[in-house]
Amino acid sequence: MNKVSRLKVVGMIFVLSLIAVAFPSGAKGDDWNRKTVVTFSAPVEVPGVGAQILPAGTYVFKILDSASDRHIVQIFNQAEDHVFTTILAIPNYRLKATDKTVITFKERAEGQPEAIRAWFYPGRQWGEQFVYPKSRAVELAKVANEPVLAMPLETEATVEALKEVPIEAVQPTGEEIPVAEVVQTPPAEPVVQEAAATLPATASQLPLLGLIGLLSLGAGVGLSLITKRVA
């Protein structure tokens, strides 16, 4: 192989390496909205816009909005063509992540369905702790004998209102306390890592393609100049 041919091969390897970096494998669309299929063996109480008692069955949990320090969670039917409730949540932390979905519940009064408390997506230490309307939060706090996250809005609140409504925590007595006393808040969530991990699978690759095209053009011009010099 002459010198010119070797240079062309090196140039091609360089361009192919860029393409491999630009299109990483193994992207998971579910990481974007944290879609989770959950089956309840008994009725479960859920808060939010459309608060209700969900009968035993299979449901789909998804993050609708996670762009701030509070998140909006939606619960769908198994076919994902009906939204049962839209819930305000704030990030909560657990010391150890697991490879399975974890859902926790509040203690319940005798004969009452369990009230959902938090949802942790597999592999994540950050989960979603749900916020209840204040009147219901006080009732749950009395049963569990511990503070519960609350908001002043009731079930008619809109999704946009959930993004702005103040959040508090209430004691079994109804006394308000800081949210930080209920939700564990270790060092700040790694925003850069989160953004990289949760890019949607359909994100546009046009900027990367443009960069690759420019680099390929530059490599071609360089090889042409080298060929002329050798000749």
GULO-553746 format. One record per residue: residue number from 1; x, y, z of N, C-alpha, C in turn. Coordinates in Angstrom, 3 decimals, decimal comma. Layout:
% GULO-553746
{node NUM; {X; Y; Z}; {X; Y; Z}; {X; Y; Z}}
...
% end
This chain:
% GULO-553746
{node 1; {0,860; -1,194; 0,000}; {0,000; 0,000; 0,000}; {0,892; 1,239; 0,000}}
{node 2; {0,675; 2,187; -0,989}; {1,509; 3,380; -1,036}; {1,080; 4,382; 0,021}}
{node 3; {1,844; 5,475; 0,110}; {1,620; 6,470; 1,160}; {0,259; 7,133; 1,035}}
{node 4; {-0,139; 7,443; -0,202}; {-1,433; 8,105; -0,419}; {-2,576; 7,208; 0,029}}
{node 5; {-2,541; 5,936; -0,294}; {-3,597; 4,995; 0,094}; {-3,691; 4,882; 1,603}}
{node 6; {-2,533; 4,822; 2,256}; {-2,536; 4,731; 3,718}; {-3,194; 5,959; 4,333}}
{node 7; {-2,937; 7,143; 3,785}; {-3,547; 8,366; 4,300}; {-5,063; 8,355; 4,120}}
{node 8; {-5,517; 7,831; 2,988}; {-6,964; 7,746; 2,757}; {-7,631; 6,812; 3,756}}
{node 9; {-6,985; 5,689; 4,051}; {-7,536; 4,737; 5,020}; {-7,619; 5,370; 6,394}}
{node 10; {-6,555; 6,088; 6,789}; {-6,556; 6,765; 8,096}; {-7,688; 7,790; 8,167}}
{node 11; {-7,885; 8,541; 7,065}; {-8,963; 9,528; 7,031}; {-10,324; 8,895; 7,198}}
{node 12; {-10,568; 7,769; 6,534}; {-11,846; 7,069; 6,644}; {-12,085; 6,555; 8,052}}
{node 13; {-11,041; 6,014; 8,687}; {-11,180; 5,522; 10,063}; {-11,553; 6,662; 10,998}}
{node 14; {-10,957; 7,837; 10,775}; {-11,252; 9,007; 11,599}; {-12,722; 9,391; 11,497}}
{node 15; {-13,241; 9,445; 10,252}; {-14,643; 9,812; 10,037}; {-15,587; 8,789; 10,641}}
{node 16; {-15,299; 7,499; 10,472}; {-16,149; 6,447; 11,033}; {-16,155; 6,503; 12,550}}
{node 17; {-15,029; 6,870; 13,155}; {-14,962; 7,006; 14,618}; {-15,894; 8,103; 15,089}}
{node 18; {-15,949; 9,209; 14,337}; {-16,859; 10,300; 14,692}; {-18,309; 9,852; 14,625}}
{node 19; {-18,637; 9,068; 13,596}; {-20,014; 8,572; 13,467}; {-20,375; 7,670; 14,639}}
{node 20; {-19,457; 6,829; 15,084}; {-19,717; 5,937; 16,218}; {-19,986; 6,721; 17,481}}
{node 21; {-19,287; 7,855; 17,664}; {-19,508; 8,683; 18,848}; {-20,843; 9,412; 18,748}}
{node 22; {-21,203; 9,851; 17,555}; {-22,411; 10,657; 17,376}; {-23,683; 9,864; 17,565}}
{node 23; {-23,661; 8,567; 17,334}; {-24,859; 7,747; 17,443}; {-24,647; 6,614; 18,428}}
{node 24; {-24,650; 6,917; 19,751}; {-24,435; 5,875; 20,745}; {-25,543; 4,850; 20,720}}
{node 25; {-25,202; 3,621; 21,009}; {-26,195; 2,547; 21,000}; {-26,853; 2,415; 22,364}}
{node 26; {-27,961; 1,686; 22,417}; {-28,600; 1,348; 23,679}; {-29,458; 2,446; 24,275}}
{node 27; {-29,874; 3,469; 23,526}; {-30,733; 4,520; 24,065}; {-32,097; 3,943; 24,369}}
{node 28; {-32,666; 4,335; 25,513}; {-33,965; 3,818; 25,943}; {-34,957; 4,967; 26,031}}
{node 29; {-36,024; 4,882; 25,233}; {-37,029; 5,925; 25,255}; {-37,710; 6,039; 26,609}}
{node 30; {-37,868; 4,947; 27,319}; {-38,564; 4,964; 28,600}; {-37,820; 5,779; 29,647}}
{node 31; {-36,515; 5,979; 29,475}; {-35,776; 6,791; 30,425}; {-36,226; 8,245; 30,381}}
{node 32; {-36,807; 8,645; 29,279}; {-37,237; 10,031; 29,140}; {-38,458; 10,314; 30,018}}
{node 33; {-39,473; 9,468; 29,937}; {-40,680; 9,706; 30,737}; {-40,831; 8,694; 31,870}}
{node 34; {-39,827; 7,826; 32,014}; {-39,799; 6,809; 33,088}; {-41,068; 5,941; 33,103}}
{node 35; {-41,521; 5,614; 31,929}; {-42,714; 4,773; 31,822}; {-42,536; 3,497; 32,644}}
{node 36; {-43,516; 3,221; 33,485}; {-43,469; 2,054; 34,365}; {-44,837; 1,394; 34,390}}
{node 37; {-44,871; 0,098; 34,159}; {-46,119; -0,661; 34,238}; {-46,224; -1,267; 35,631}}
{node 38; {-47,315; -0,964; 36,307}; {-47,498; -1,392; 37,695}; {-48,819; -2,148; 37,818}}
{node 39; {-48,801; -3,255; 38,532}; {-50,022; -4,008; 38,801}; {-50,301; -3,998; 40,294}}
{node 40; {-51,467; -3,490; 40,670}; {-51,895; -3,457; 42,068}; {-52,831; -4,639; 42,324}}
{node 41; {-52,592; -5,328; 43,427}; {-53,438; -6,471; 43,776}; {-54,623; -6,063; 44,643}}
{node 42; {-54,673; -4,785; 45,020}; {-55,772; -4,265; 45,842}; {-56,003; -2,812; 45,457}}
{node 43; {-57,143; -2,236; 45,814}; {-57,405; -0,831; 45,494}; {-56,356; 0,097; 46,111}}
{node 44; {-56,075; 1,199; 45,405}; {-55,050; 2,157; 45,840}; {-55,598; 3,576; 45,692}}
{node 45; {-55,369; 4,400; 46,696}; {-55,771; 5,803; 46,630}; {-54,673; 6,623; 45,968}}
{node 46; {-55,042; 7,467; 44,993}; {-54,080; 8,335; 44,313}; {-54,574; 9,773; 44,391}}
{node 47; {-53,656; 10,741; 44,575}; {-54,043; 12,154; 44,627}; {-54,019; 12,778; 43,250}}
{node 48; {-54,076; 14,118; 43,205}; {-53,881; 14,839; 41,963}; {-55,162; 15,301; 41,300}}
{node 49; {-55,025; 15,749; 40,047}; {-56,172; 16,163; 39,249}; {-56,860; 14,899; 38,770}}
{node 50; {-57,956; 14,564; 39,392}; {-58,623; 13,295; 39,117}; {-58,404; 12,307; 40,252}}
{node 51; {-58,090; 12,828; 41,468}; {-57,862; 11,970; 42,632}; {-59,008; 10,982; 42,793}}
{node 52; {-58,660; 9,741; 43,114}; {-59,670; 8,698; 43,202}; {-59,084; 7,435; 43,821}}
{node 53; {-59,920; 6,435; 43,948}; {-59,481; 5,104; 44,358}; {-59,376; 4,249; 43,103}}
{node 54; {-58,167; 3,817; 42,774}; {-57,978; 2,947; 41,620}; {-58,246; 1,502; 42,036}}
{node 55; {-59,092; 0,789; 41,314}; {-59,310; -0,627; 41,649}; {-58,068; -1,448; 41,327}}
{node 56; {-58,010; -2,650; 41,882}; {-56,896; -3,549; 41,569}; {-56,800; -3,714; 40,057}}
{node 57; {-55,569; -3,717; 39,558}; {-55,387; -3,837; 38,114}; {-54,027; -3,341; 37,681}}
{node 58; {-53,829; -3,219; 36,378}; {-52,541; -2,811; 35,808}; {-52,634; -1,389; 35,285}}
{node 59; {-51,626; -0,586; 35,617}; {-51,599; 0,830; 35,252}; {-50,212; 1,200; 34,733}}
{node 60; {-50,155; 2,355; 34,057}; {-48,891; 2,855; 33,522}; {-48,598; 4,219; 34,153}}
{node 61; {-47,421; 4,339; 34,757}; {-46,967; 5,604; 35,337}; {-46,010; 6,276; 34,349}}
{node 62; {-46,160; 7,597; 34,174}; {-45,236; 8,360; 33,326}; {-44,996; 9,746; 33,930}}
{node 63; {-43,773; 10,258; 33,689}; {-43,474; 11,641; 34,027}; {-43,942; 12,524; 32,880}}
{node 64; {-44,807; 13,491; 33,195}; {-45,258; 14,437; 32,182}; {-44,304; 15,618; 32,095}}
{node 65; {-43,826; 16,083; 33,243}; {-42,955; 17,260; 33,286}; {-41,939; 17,081; 34,401}}
{node 66; {-40,653; 17,183; 34,061}; {-39,604; 17,061; 35,081}; {-38,553; 18,149; 34,896}}
{node 67; {-39,003; 19,321; 34,435}; {-38,062; 20,388; 34,098}; {-37,735; 21,304; 35,270}}
{node 68; {-38,261; 21,035; 36,441}; {-38,003; 21,919; 37,582}; {-37,806; 21,089; 38,839}}
{node 69; {-37,919; 21,748; 39,996}; {-37,732; 21,038; 41,258}; {-39,006; 20,323; 41,702}}
{node 70; {-40,023; 20,348; 40,878}; {-41,237; 19,566; 41,117}; {-41,602; 18,858; 39,820}}
{node 71; {-42,197; 17,719; 39,943}; {-42,501; 16,909; 38,763}; {-44,005; 16,657; 38,677}}
{node 72; {-44,476; 16,436; 37,455}; {-45,877; 16,100; 37,221}; {-45,928; 14,652; 36,728}}
{node 73; {-46,688; 13,829; 37,419}; {-46,790; 12,401; 37,103}; {-48,216; 12,092; 36,650}}
{node 74; {-48,339; 11,273; 35,613}; {-49,657; 10,841; 35,158}; {-49,782; 9,329; 35,270}}
{node 75; {-50,976; 8,880; 35,627}; {-51,271; 7,452; 35,700}; {-52,312; 7,122; 34,631}}
{node 76; {-51,950; 6,190; 33,752}; {-52,806; 5,785; 32,632}; {-53,369; 4,380; 32,865}}
{node 77; {-54,369; 4,028; 32,050}; {-54,783; 2,627; 31,998}; {-53,728; 1,836; 31,224}}
{node 78; {-53,878; 0,530; 31,175}; {-52,852; -0,315; 30,553}; {-52,687; -0,002; 29,064}}
{node 79; {-53,758; 0,388; 28,400}; {-53,698; 0,701; 26,971}; {-53,137; 2,099; 26,713}}
{node 80; {-52,969; 2,883; 27,754}; {-52,425; 4,246; 27,676}; {-53,301; 5,190; 26,857}}
{node 81; {-54,600; 4,920; 26,822}; {-55,510; 5,810; 26,103}; {-56,461; 6,541; 27,050}}
{node 82; {-56,194; 6,446; 28,350}; {-57,000; 7,167; 29,341}; {-56,127; 7,542; 30,536}}
{node 83; {-56,205; 8,818; 30,948}; {-55,461; 9,299; 32,116}; {-56,390; 9,305; 33,325}}
{node 84; {-56,023; 8,556; 34,344}; {-56,842; 8,517; 35,552}; {-56,589; 9,745; 36,427}}
{node 85; {-55,341; 10,129; 36,581}; {-55,015; 11,256; 37,441}; {-53,681; 11,862; 37,041}}
{node 86; {-53,530; 13,143; 37,322}; {-52,287; 13,877; 37,094}; {-51,841; 14,417; 38,441}}
{node 87; {-50,648; 14,005; 38,875}; {-50,237; 14,204; 40,265}; {-49,027; 15,115; 40,358}}
{node 88; {-49,072; 16,025; 41,306}; {-47,909; 16,851; 41,634}; {-46,986; 16,040; 42,544}}
{node 89; {-45,692; 16,063; 42,227}; {-44,715; 15,344; 43,048}; {-43,453; 16,189; 43,155}}
{node 90; {-42,642; 15,923; 44,162}; {-41,342; 16,552; 44,256}; {-40,294; 15,461; 44,449}}
{node 91; {-39,072; 15,682; 43,961}; {-38,045; 14,648; 44,054}; {-37,729; 14,279; 45,495}}
{node 92; {-37,649; 13,001; 45,757}; {-37,221; 12,489; 47,060}; {-36,062; 11,535; 46,813}}
{node 93; {-35,295; 11,267; 47,837}; {-34,027; 10,546; 47,680}; {-34,036; 9,287; 48,531}}
{node 94; {-33,435; 8,233; 47,989}; {-33,218; 7,023; 48,785}; {-31,723; 6,702; 48,738}}
{node 95; {-31,229; 6,109; 49,782}; {-29,790; 5,885; 49,889}; {-29,287; 4,863; 48,880}}
{node 96; {-30,118; 3,896; 48,521}; {-29,669; 2,832; 47,626}; {-30,706; 2,587; 46,545}}
{node 97; {-30,270; 2,662; 45,284}; {-31,161; 2,369; 44,169}; {-31,333; 0,859; 44,027}}
{node 98; {-32,439; 0,444; 43,435}; {-32,687; -0,970; 43,171}; {-32,941; -1,152; 41,677}}
{node 99; {-32,886; -2,392; 41,225}; {-33,121; -2,659; 39,802}; {-34,592; -2,912; 39,501}}
{node 100; {-35,458; -2,645; 40,467}; {-36,887; -2,835; 40,281}; {-37,643; -1,571; 40,691}}
{node 101; {-38,841; -1,424; 40,152}; {-39,703; -0,313; 40,558}; {-40,099; -0,481; 42,018}}
{node 102; {-40,080; 0,627; 42,761}; {-40,500; 0,603; 44,160}; {-41,596; 1,647; 44,350}}
{node 103; {-42,713; 1,241; 44,916}; {-43,804; 2,152; 45,262}; {-44,091; 1,997; 46,747}}
{node 104; {-44,121; 3,108; 47,449}; {-44,381; 3,063; 48,886}; {-45,752; 3,672; 49,170}}
{node 105; {-46,302; 3,298; 50,331}; {-47,649; 3,729; 50,681}; {-47,678; 4,294; 52,099}}
{node 106; {-48,688; 5,111; 52,352}; {-48,966; 5,594; 53,699}; {-49,751; 4,536; 54,464}}
{node 107; {-49,621; 4,567; 55,777}; {-50,481; 3,701; 56,585}; {-51,932; 4,104; 56,340}}
{node 108; {-52,823; 3,151; 56,467}; {-54,223; 3,427; 56,157}; {-55,107; 3,114; 57,351}}
{node 109; {-56,267; 3,769; 57,368}; {-57,256; 3,443; 58,388}; {-57,844; 2,072; 58,076}}
{node 110; {-58,345; 1,408; 59,089}; {-58,887; 0,059; 58,909}; {-59,995; 0,063; 57,860}}
{node 111; {-59,879; -0,848; 56,898}; {-60,894; -0,977; 55,862}; {-60,742; 0,002; 54,710}}
{node 112; {-59,702; 0,859; 54,748}; {-59,500; 1,847; 53,692}; {-58,387; 1,417; 52,737}}
{node 113; {-58,461; 1,802; 51,455}; {-57,376; 1,470; 50,510}; {-56,067; 2,160; 50,919}}
{node 114; {-54,952; 1,583; 50,537}; {-53,670; 2,214; 50,803}; {-53,528; 3,478; 49,955}}
{node 115; {-52,894; 4,492; 50,538}; {-52,666; 5,754; 49,832}; {-51,226; 5,779; 49,330}}
{node 116; {-51,049; 5,978; 48,033}; {-49,719; 5,947; 47,459}; {-48,892; 7,117; 47,989}}
{node 117; {-47,640; 6,853; 48,301}; {-46,756; 7,867; 48,880}; {-45,657; 8,289; 47,908}}
{node 118; {-44,927; 7,315; 47,326}; {-43,795; 7,649; 46,462}; {-43,569; 6,566; 45,422}}
{node 119; {-42,886; 6,954; 44,353}; {-42,579; 6,042; 43,244}; {-41,113; 6,218; 42,872}}
{node 120; {-40,362; 5,105; 42,864}; {-38,949; 5,118; 42,497}; {-38,748; 4,267; 41,242}}
{node 121; {-38,172; 4,890; 40,221}; {-37,897; 4,209; 38,954}; {-36,658; 3,329; 39,124}}
{node 122; {-36,595; 2,165; 38,465}; {-35,438; 1,270; 38,612}; {-34,109; 1,964; 38,312}}
{node 123; {-33,129; 1,729; 39,165}; {-31,787; 2,244; 38,943}; {-31,576; 3,681; 39,373}}
{node 124; {-32,599; 4,340; 39,900}; {-32,476; 5,742; 40,296}; {-32,607; 5,908; 41,804}}
{node 125; {-31,774; 6,781; 42,354}; {-31,901; 7,114; 43,772}; {-32,948; 8,202; 43,988}}
{node 126; {-33,223; 8,985; 42,938}; {-34,237; 10,023; 43,028}; {-35,586; 9,454; 42,602}}
{node 127; {-36,598; 9,670; 43,437}; {-37,939; 9,220; 43,128}; {-38,930; 10,360; 43,229}}
{node 128; {-40,210; 10,042; 43,086}; {-41,277; 11,040; 43,121}; {-42,121; 10,855; 44,371}}
{node 129; {-42,136; 11,868; 45,238}; {-43,016; 11,811; 46,412}; {-44,249; 12,656; 46,123}}
{node 130; {-45,423; 12,049; 46,278}; {-46,660; 12,672; 45,839}; {-47,231; 13,634; 46,886}}
{node 131; {-47,907; 14,665; 46,363}; {-48,489; 15,715; 47,194}; {-50,010; 15,571; 47,180}}
{node 132; {-50,619; 15,635; 48,373}; {-52,073; 15,501; 48,505}; {-52,713; 16,859; 48,801}}
{node 133; {-53,968; 17,026; 48,409}; {-54,699; 18,224; 48,852}; {-54,663; 18,320; 50,383}}
{node 134; {-54,603; 19,526; 50,897}; {-54,322; 19,709; 52,322}; {-55,305; 18,977; 53,226}}
{node 135; {-56,590; 19,035; 52,916}; {-57,577; 18,399; 53,789}; {-57,328; 16,899; 53,897}}
{node 136; {-57,012; 16,272; 52,762}; {-56,742; 14,829; 52,773}; {-55,384; 14,548; 53,390}}
{node 137; {-54,415; 15,431; 53,193}; {-53,081; 15,243; 53,764}; {-53,146; 15,210; 55,291}}
{node 138; {-53,968; 16,065; 55,872}; {-54,105; 16,081; 57,339}; {-54,694; 14,756; 57,827}}
{node 139; {-55,681; 14,239; 57,104}; {-56,283; 12,954; 57,493}; {-55,251; 11,832; 57,431}}
{node 140; {-54,445; 11,805; 56,354}; {-53,421; 10,769; 56,217}; {-52,348; 10,919; 57,290}}
{node 141; {-52,002; 12,159; 57,622}; {-50,996; 12,402; 58,651}; {-51,465; 11,863; 60,001}}
{node 142; {-52,746; 11,998; 60,287}; {-53,280; 11,488; 61,554}; {-53,208; 9,965; 61,608}}
{node 143; {-53,520; 9,318; 60,487}; {-53,492; 7,852; 60,440}; {-52,060; 7,336; 60,557}}
{node 144; {-51,134; 7,973; 59,812}; {-49,746; 7,515; 59,797}; {-48,939; 8,059; 60,958}}
{node 145; {-49,477; 9,086; 61,622}; {-48,776; 9,763; 62,716}; {-47,419; 10,296; 62,261}}
{node 146; {-47,423; 10,902; 61,071}; {-46,220; 11,514; 60,522}; {-46,643; 12,584; 59,533}}
{node 147; {-45,748; 13,547; 59,247}; {-46,108; 14,627; 58,317}; {-46,361; 14,100; 56,904}}
{node 148; {-47,207; 14,818; 56,174}; {-47,548; 14,468; 54,792}; {-47,446; 15,726; 53,937}}
{node 149; {-46,908; 15,596; 52,719}; {-46,837; 16,725; 51,800}; {-48,239; 17,157; 51,391}}
{node 150; {-48,436; 18,478; 51,324}; {-49,770; 18,996; 51,049}; {-49,702; 20,224; 50,160}}
{node 151; {-50,840; 20,498; 49,505}; {-50,996; 21,721; 48,717}; {-52,387; 22,269; 48,993}}
{node 152; {-52,569; 23,585; 48,884}; {-53,881; 24,159; 49,195}; {-54,950; 23,861; 48,167}}
{node 153; {-54,557; 23,525; 46,932}; {-55,543; 23,255; 45,892}; {-56,205; 21,894; 46,093}}
{node 154; {-57,423; 21,794; 45,662}; {-58,135; 20,526; 45,723}; {-58,092; 19,848; 44,349}}
{node 155; {-58,955; 18,864; 44,136}; {-58,843; 18,013; 42,943}; {-59,168; 18,715; 41,631}}
{node 156; {-59,762; 19,941; 41,670}; {-60,078; 20,608; 40,411}; {-58,896; 21,390; 39,844}}
{node 157; {-57,746; 21,344; 40,476}; {-56,577; 22,076; 40,004}; {-56,173; 21,620; 38,609}}
{node 158; {-55,680; 22,552; 37,788}; {-55,200; 22,213; 36,450}; {-53,725; 21,835; 36,498}}
{node 159; {-53,231; 21,275; 35,387}; {-51,819; 20,904; 35,315}; {-50,940; 22,139; 35,475}}
{node 160; {-51,315; 23,239; 34,827}; {-50,522; 24,469; 34,930}; {-50,506; 24,983; 36,366}}
{node 161; {-51,631; 24,857; 37,064}; {-51,685; 25,311; 38,447}; {-50,763; 24,477; 39,333}}
{node 162; {-50,639; 23,190; 39,023}; {-49,773; 22,321; 39,821}; {-48,316; 22,773; 39,771}}
{node 163; {-47,917; 23,411; 38,671}; {-46,530; 23,843; 38,526}; {-46,212; 25,054; 39,397}}
{node 164; {-47,255; 25,770; 39,842}; {-47,044; 27,009; 40,580}; {-47,535; 26,956; 42,027}}
{node 165; {-48,382; 26,011; 42,352}; {-48,990; 25,985; 43,679}; {-47,942; 25,780; 44,767}}
{node 166; {-48,040; 26,484; 45,894}; {-47,083; 26,279; 46,986}; {-47,252; 24,902; 47,623}}
{node 167; {-46,154; 24,318; 48,027}; {-46,165; 23,001; 48,671}; {-45,731; 23,165; 50,123}}
{node 168; {-46,396; 22,473; 50,995}; {-46,050; 22,494; 52,414}; {-46,129; 21,080; 52,955}}
{node 169; {-45,847; 20,929; 54,211}; {-46,028; 19,644; 54,886}; {-46,882; 19,897; 56,115}}
{node 170; {-47,760; 18,959; 56,418}; {-48,655; 19,146; 57,559}; {-48,477; 18,013; 58,569}}
{node 171; {-48,517; 18,409; 59,833}; {-48,460; 17,461; 60,938}; {-49,847; 16,847; 61,162}}
{node 172; {-49,923; 15,772; 61,944}; {-51,247; 15,208; 62,284}; {-52,170; 16,231; 62,946}}
{node 173; {-51,593; 17,257; 63,590}; {-52,402; 18,303; 64,221}; {-52,905; 19,337; 63,226}}
{node 174; {-52,398; 19,271; 61,988}; {-52,740; 20,280; 60,997}; {-51,718; 21,394; 60,922}}
{node 175; {-50,749; 21,389; 61,835}; {-49,707; 22,413; 61,835}; {-48,808; 22,256; 60,612}}
{node 176; {-48,452; 23,385; 59,999}; {-47,571; 23,364; 58,835}; {-46,112; 23,344; 59,266}}
{node 177; {-45,295; 22,583; 58,537}; {-43,866; 22,526; 58,791}; {-43,124; 22,601; 57,457}}
{node 178; {-41,817; 22,904; 57,469}; {-41,069; 22,974; 56,202}; {-41,049; 21,635; 55,477}}
{node 179; {-41,105; 21,702; 54,151}; {-41,067; 20,489; 53,336}; {-39,789; 19,699; 53,584}}
{node 180; {-38,687; 20,413; 53,862}; {-37,393; 19,753; 54,072}; {-37,420; 18,768; 55,231}}
{node 181; {-38,379; 18,903; 56,130}; {-38,481; 17,976; 57,254}; {-39,162; 16,664; 56,858}}
{node 182; {-39,717; 16,634; 55,662}; {-40,416; 15,433; 55,193}; {-39,638; 14,741; 54,087}}
{node 183; {-39,045; 15,536; 53,194}; {-38,341; 15,001; 52,028}; {-36,845; 15,064; 52,257}}
{node 184; {-36,174; 13,947; 52,065}; {-34,725; 13,899; 52,220}; {-34,057; 14,585; 51,035}}
{node 185; {-33,198; 15,556; 51,315}; {-32,546; 16,317; 50,252}; {-31,036; 16,302; 50,449}}
{node 186; {-30,355; 15,319; 49,887}; {-28,896; 15,268; 49,922}; {-28,322; 16,265; 48,919}}
{node 187; {-27,032; 16,196; 48,586}; {-26,477; 17,131; 47,603}; {-27,300; 17,184; 46,331}}
{node 188; {-27,215; 18,312; 45,643}; {-28,054; 18,580; 44,479}; {-28,027; 17,438; 43,484}}
{node 189; {-29,183; 17,189; 42,885}; {-29,302; 16,150; 41,860}; {-28,370; 16,469; 40,710}}
{node 190; {-27,613; 15,480; 40,191}; {-26,662; 15,743; 39,106}; {-27,376; 16,095; 37,812}}
{node 191; {-27,626; 17,397; 37,615}; {-28,427; 17,858; 36,481}; {-27,802; 17,478; 35,153}}
{node 192; {-26,479; 17,641; 35,025}; {-25,821; 17,345; 33,751}; {-25,969; 15,879; 33,402}}
{node 193; {-25,744; 15,020; 34,391}; {-25,866; 13,580; 34,155}; {-27,299; 13,213; 33,826}}
{node 194; {-28,253; 13,829; 34,534}; {-29,664; 13,540; 34,297}; {-30,058; 13,910; 32,877}}
{node 195; {-29,590; 15,109; 32,429}; {-29,951; 15,556; 31,090}; {-29,386; 14,631; 30,030}}
{node 196; {-28,159; 14,166; 30,249}; {-27,541; 13,270; 29,274}; {-28,248; 11,930; 29,241}}
{node 197; {-28,723; 11,476; 30,418}; {-29,339; 10,153; 30,503}; {-30,755; 10,146; 29,980}}
{node 198; {-31,413; 11,323; 29,976}; {-32,829; 11,327; 29,659}; {-33,164; 11,994; 28,328}}
{node 199; {-32,193; 12,191; 27,465}; {-32,505; 12,719; 26,145}; {-33,441; 11,755; 25,414}}
{node 200; {-34,490; 12,248; 24,809}; {-35,416; 11,348; 24,118}; {-34,732; 10,655; 22,961}}
{node 201; {-35,189; 9,421; 22,696}; {-34,585; 8,636; 21,627}; {-34,769; 9,283; 20,268}}
{node 202; {-35,765; 10,170; 20,164}; {-36,053; 10,805; 18,880}; {-35,363; 12,146; 18,722}}
{node 203; {-34,444; 12,497; 19,630}; {-33,777; 13,788; 19,549}; {-33,071; 13,937; 18,205}}
{node 204; {-33,094; 15,140; 17,644}; {-32,522; 15,362; 16,324}; {-31,013; 15,211; 16,339}}
{node 205; {-30,491; 14,563; 15,293}; {-29,049; 14,384; 15,140}; {-28,505; 15,325; 14,069}}
{node 206; {-29,301; 16,292; 13,598}; {-28,870; 17,152; 12,509}; {-27,608; 17,945; 12,830}}
{node 207; {-27,473; 18,533; 14,047}; {-26,231; 19,255; 14,341}; {-25,014; 18,351; 14,240}}
{node 208; {-25,156; 17,108; 14,725}; {-24,032; 16,186; 14,678}; {-23,713; 15,798; 13,239}}
{node 209; {-24,763; 15,600; 12,435}; {-24,535; 15,274; 11,037}; {-23,810; 16,404; 10,311}}
{node 210; {-24,195; 17,645; 10,652}; {-23,527; 18,788; 10,047}; {-22,057; 18,827; 10,403}}
{node 211; {-21,762; 18,569; 11,689}; {-20,370; 18,559; 12,135}; {-19,571; 17,482; 11,412}}
{node 212; {-20,177; 16,292; 11,299}; {-19,497; 15,192; 10,615}; {-19,239; 15,553; 9,150}}
{node 213; {-20,224; 16,208; 8,515}; {-20,061; 16,589; 7,119}; {-18,900; 17,564; 6,928}}
{node 214; {-18,819; 18,559; 7,827}; {-17,730; 19,532; 7,735}; {-16,372; 18,869; 7,929}}
{node 215; {-16,310; 17,984; 8,924}; {-15,041; 17,302; 9,188}; {-14,652; 16,404; 8,009}}
{node 216; {-15,651; 15,745; 7,410}; {-15,379; 14,883; 6,261}; {-14,857; 15,710; 5,084}}
{node 217; {-15,484; 16,902; 4,864}; {-15,049; 17,772; 3,783}; {-13,616; 18,235; 4,001}}
{node 218; {-13,330; 18,604; 5,284}; {-11,973; 19,040; 5,600}; {-10,967; 17,934; 5,380}}
{node 219; {-11,349; 16,715; 5,769}; {-10,431; 15,584; 5,585}; {-10,189; 15,327; 4,104}}
{node 220; {-11,244; 15,470; 3,282}; {-11,090; 15,250; 1,843}; {-10,170; 16,272; 1,210}}
{node 221; {-10,337; 17,558; 1,594}; {-9,467; 18,611; 1,060}; {-8,021; 18,360; 1,450}}
{node 222; {-7,839; 17,981; 2,741}; {-6,484; 17,706; 3,217}; {-5,827; 16,578; 2,438}}
{node 223; {-6,589; 15,512; 2,182}; {-6,043; 14,372; 1,450}; {-5,705; 14,747; 0,004}}
{node 224; {-6,543; 15,633; -0,585}; {-6,275; 16,063; -1,957}; {-4,968; 16,827; -2,041}}
{node 225; {-4,732; 17,716; -1,061}; {-3,493; 18,478; -1,039}; {-2,277; 17,575; -0,884}}
{node 226; {-2,425; 16,594; 0,017}; {-1,328; 15,658; 0,248}; {-1,043; 14,859; -1,009}}
{node 227; {-2,116; 14,461; -1,712}; {-1,937; 13,678; -2,944}; {-1,168; 14,475; -4,010}}
{node 228; {-1,521; 15,780; -4,114}; {-0,835; 16,611; -5,091}; {0,660; 16,737; -4,770}}
{node 229; {0,924; 16,903; -3,434}; {2,330; 17,056; -3,046}; {3,124; 15,793; -3,340}}
{node 230; {2,518; 14,654; -3,051}; {3,190; 13,387; -3,284}; {3,440; 13,197; -4,778}}
{node 231; {2,392; 13,553; -5,569}; {2,521; 13,415; -7,013}; {3,619; 14,324; -7,552}}
% end
